[in-house]
Structures are given as structure tokens and as C-alpha cells.
């Protein structure tokens, strides 16, 4: 009986982790190392995540500094950053690459908040789908006489409680990111 709730909670946590990653990729006008998480650099013929080839630091509020562990791949990293969807031009000084994050316009901030709303809604839909799957599993267990009707009611309450907590956490993540986007 508890494994249905535990499985649902684990799946909801995974959905929230995915949401957090997705929100981390939204550029908020300030430097954030997670902006570079998706960047792949061709290193000895194989695409390799940038964060495995270089250290990424934030020396100033709007500057990301990429320091490669191997200086010979500086040009490859620069090329990968040019070809990425970041929309930021890298500045190569021969030993490090600096990415200056431009300030966002008010219009662009509002557009990002709107896009973020779609991401949040998708996460909530995923959480509600997990709730539906858990409820179905509980009803199947009750039909198979594995649990009583009272156990089913208790289980449904537990599943709903887990769902409410996950949705509340998603809303909290959204509020934090929205505040970050709208602050100048």
C-alpha cells in the first residue's frame, strides 16, 4: 500500500528536479553557471559537456568566466559557445573565455515570465498525471482485494497530500524564478 505512495512521491520529486533544471536554463540578466549545462564541446571527436572540460566561475554579477583545464581546447569551447542557442558572444583573451550577460529589457522579462508559466504548467500536468496513475494503481489493488475500501480512502488522501505538496513546491520554484526575472 505504501509503495504506491512512495513511488508517486519519487516520480513527483523527479518532475520537480526536471522543472528546476528547466528554470535554471532561463536567462535572467545575471550570470548563472547552469546556463552552460547544455553546451557540448567536440573534444577528441566526441561531444563532451562543457562543465567537464572547464571550470565555470562568476567573477561579477553579469559575467561568466570559462577556464579550460586544457588550454589547447580554448578554440573548441569558443566555437561551441558561438554555435549554441545562448545568444551571447564569447570574449576569448587567450587563456579564459568571458561571457557578458546582457541586461534584459522590461518587455523581454515579461516574455520570459510568460514562457516560464508554460514550463510550470507542464510540470503541474506531469504531477497530476502521476497522481492519476497512483490513484488507478490504488483502485486496482482494491478491486483485486489486496486492500480494503477504508485503506483505499486513506491511500487516496495520502496521494492527494503528496500531490498538493509537489504543486506547492512547483509554485514556490516559479515564484522564486519570477522574482529573479523581474528584479532589475
N, C-alpha and C positions, 0 to 999 in steps of 0.2 A: 504494500500500500504506500509506504513512504518512498519507495523507489520511483514512483510516478512523479511525486512532488519534487524529489531530488533531481531527477532527470530534467524536468521542466525548468527548475531553478538554474541548473547548469547551462541549459540552452539559452535561457534569458540572459545570463551573465555573458555568454559568448556574443549575443546580439548587442549588448551594451558595450562590450570591448570593440566590436566592429564599428559601432556608432562613434565611439571615442576616436578611433583611428580615422574615420571619415571626417570628423570635425577637425582633427588635427591637420588635415591637408588643406583646409580653407585658410587662405592668406588673410591675415588681419591687420596688415600695415605695420607689423612688428616682427622681428626675427624670431623664428621658431624652427628648431632643428628638424622637427617632424615634416617640414615642407620638403625635405630632401629624401625622405624614406623610400619613395618610389623610383628614385633615379638609379638607373642601371648603367654601369660603365663597362665597355668591352675591354676586358683585361686578359691578355694572352688568349684571345679568341672566344672567351666565354663571358656572357653578361654577368656582372657581379654588382651587388648593391654598393652604392657609394659609401655608406657608413662602415663597410668592411675594408675599404681601401684608404680611408682618410678620417682624420678627426674633424668634427664639426663643432665649432665654438661660436659664441655670440659675444664679441668684444664690445659692441654697442647695441642699443635698443633696436636699431633697424639694420644691422649688419650681420650677415652670416659669414664666417671665415672657414674655408675648407683647406685643411693642411694635409696633403697626401703623405702616407707613410713611405712611399717610394716616389721620389721626385720625378722619375722618368715617366710617370703616367699623368703628369700635370696636364698635358695637352689633351689626353683622352678624357679626363674629367671635365675639362673646359668644353670639349666637343659635346659630351653627354648633357651638360647643363644648357648649352645653346639649343640642342635638339629637343629638350624637354618642354613640357607644357607650362613651365613656371612663368614665362614672360618676363624674366629678369636677365639682364645681360651680365655675365660674369666678368670680373676685372682680374686679370692674371698679372701678378707682379714678378713672376719667375720662381717664387717659392710657395706662395699661397694664392688661393682664389678668393676674392671677396664678392659677396652678393649684397648689394644695397637694396633693401626692400623699399619700394616707393610708397609714399603716403597714399591712402585711398581717398577718393572723393566721397562726398556725402551720398551721392547717387549710387556709387559702386558699393558702399557699405550696406545701403538698404537692399540692393540687389542680392548681395551675399547673404543677408539675413533671410530673404525670401527663399533663396536656394537652400539654405540651411533648414528651413521649415520643411522642405520636401524630404530631406535626408532624415529628419526627426520623425516625420510621419511614416516613412518606410520602416524605420526601426520599431515604431509602435505597432505597425501592422504585423511585423515579424513576431513581436512579443504576443500579440493577440492570437496569431496562428499557433504559437507554441501552447498557449492556454487552451485553445480548441483541441489540439492533439492530446493534451493531458486529460482534458475532460472526456474525450472519446475513449481513451485508454481506461479511465476510471469506470465509465459506463459499461465497457466490455467486460471488465473484471466483475462488475456487479451482476451482469447477465450470466456470466459463467459461474455464478455463485461462489466466487473467490472472496468477495466482501459483502457485508450486509448493506441494506439501504441506508442505515444510520452512518455506516462507515463512508458510503458514497457521499452523503451530505457533508460530512466532516472533510473529506478529501476535496470536494468542490470548493469549500471555504478556504482551505489551505492553498489550493491552486489560485484562487482569486486574490488571496492575500499576496502571494508571490508576484502575481501579475501587476497588482497595484503598486507594489514596491519597485518593480522594474520600470513601470511607466513613470513613476515619480522620479526615479534616478535619471531617466532619459530627459525629463523636463528640466531637471537640475543641470545636466550637462548642456542642454540647449540654452538655458538662461545664462550660464557662465560664458559660453561662446558668444552669445548675442551681446552681452555686456562688453566683452573684449572687442567685438567688431564695431560697436557704436561709440566706444570711448576714443577720443582723439588724442 
